[in-house]
Amino acid sequence: MEAKKILTRENSTTDELYAVVEKVYKGIKLVYNEAFYLDYIVDEDTGLINKDLKDKHYTKSQMERNIKALKNAYHIAKGAASPSEIIHFRNKYKISASTFSVILGFSKNTISNIENEGITSLSSGRLIKMCLDNTKVVYKYVQLCDSIDNVKKEEISKRLMEECI
């Protein structure tokens, strides 16, 4: 991933940085990547810039992404599938994101959105996790799906059941 550039207090650009953050929430250890940039510390009382010290600062975009990452870490800790688990499963069984969405009963772009933006709800994430952990459930959903043609159903079903044999 290419580092984003951020404008500092001196109107010079700096790279966006990342650090692994560990937080405990309701007794659950959450680990996620936090985006930030380094800039000089400003004295809140005087407004003077201390050019000897730099500290973490956040743009609005970084704060929004960090909150999403924290929420995603919480959902995963509570039993939801991670985006990387979904991608791995789909690649293993050669199922497109849109087809997997339809098989599970979501709208066409839901899985793609989850893979790119993170789990949207704990209940959806847990349902997906349950399916990833049990290919027989996905197989059953494929058989019940009316939105994909029979040829595609057979291809997907065959790939899913090869592991069960």
Order of alpha helices (4+ residues) and beta strands (2+ residues): beta-beta-beta-beta-beta-alpha-alpha-alpha-alpha-alpha-alpha-alpha
